C-alpha cells in the first residue's frame, strides 16, 4: 500500500492528467460516439469521477451529499450491483449534462476526496482509492484511443496534438532470443498495486522457444499486404476470414492508400506511414494471419512474461495466443468491485506490454490486458515467436 500522503498526491496527479488529455479538444469533440466500443470523452471524465463518488464517498464520507442524483444512471458503466445505467451505445446521445457541468462534478468529487483524507485514512479507504486511481489511469488510455478514433473518423482528419508521438521507432536490429525449457513463475508477487486477474502466482512449464526482440514494423506488414495476405483464406482463422470479408478489411485501422502510397491517421493528422515504426491498430485475427504468413506464431502470454526482461516493451499492446482465463486459485472481490475483471474472462485474447497511450506508473510485466479478437482501436501490435 502506498503511504497516504503519496497516495493522495497520485490521486490529484491522476485527476489533473485526465483533464490535460482533453485540453486540445473542441467542445463538440466531447460528445461524439462513432461506434459502441468508443465512449465520448465527456463520459470518461464523468465515469471516472462517479467511481470515486460511488465506491468511496457514498460509503465512507460522513453526511456526503451527491452532486446529482441522476449521475449514477448516466455514468455507471457495467456494474450490475450498483443499479441501472444508460445503454453503452447511447452514451453519445448525452448532450446533457453539459461539459461544464461534468467538470464541476469532477471538481466537487476531487475536493470531497481531499476533505475525506483529512478525517479518514483507514487501509480500507486507501485500498479502494488506489483501485480508483488505476481505474482512472485505464480510462486515460481509453481517452487517448477514443479521441483518436473520433477524430480519425472525422472527414477532415484533424490534428489532436503535435506533442503526442503515437508512432515511436525501435532502432535496434531484429534478433531472436532463445529461452530454455523449464518451470517459470507467472503472476504478480509484490505488495504494490495490481489487478486481481494478475494474482494467483503459479508455475508454468515452458518448452524451449525463441521470441523476437523487436515488434513487427509497418514495413514488414506492407510486404504482407503486397503478397495478398488479405486475400489468402489459408492463413486466417475461419472466424477471422469471415471478419475480413464481411468488413472488407484490406489494411490496418486508419490506413489510407493515396496515389499508390500508404498514409495513416495519427495524432498529428494524416501522415505517410513510416515503414520502420512498429505496426499498430491491428486485430488478433490480423496478428495471427501475419504470423502464419511468415511461418512463425504468436507467443503465449506465459512465454511473453518469461522472456520480457530480454527485450524492450511498452510501445504497443502485444497480442498473444492465450485466451483470457483466470489463474489458478483466482478469487473475485466481494461486491461491485468483483465485477471489475472476472466476468469478462470469456471469448477474449490476452495482450501484454503496454502502449504509448498507457499512463506512467501503470505498467508492469504481469499486467494482463484483454480484448475481443476483432478489436483494433487500441495501440495493438505483435511480436513473433517460434
Buried (B, 14 or more C-beta within 10 A) or exposed (E): EBEBEEBBEBBBEBBEBBEEBBEBBEEEBBBBBBEEBBBBBBBBBBBBBBBBBBBBBEEBBEEBEBBBEEBBBBBBBEBEEBEEBBEEEEBBEBEEBBBEBBBBBBBBBBEBBEEBBEEBBEEEBBBBBBBBBBBBBBBBBBBBBBBBBBBBBEEEBBEBBEEBEBBEEBEEEEEBBEBEEEEBEBBBEEEEBBBBBBBBBBEBEBEEBBBBBBBBBBBBBBBBBEEEBBEBEEBBBEEBBEBBEEEEBEBBBBBEEEEEEBBBBBBBBBEEBBBEBBBBBBBBBBBBBBBBBBEBBBBBBBBBBBBBEEBEBBBBBBBBBBBBBBBEEBEBEEEBBBBBBBEBBEEBBBBBBBBBBBBEEBBBBBBBBBBEBBBBBBBBBBBBBE
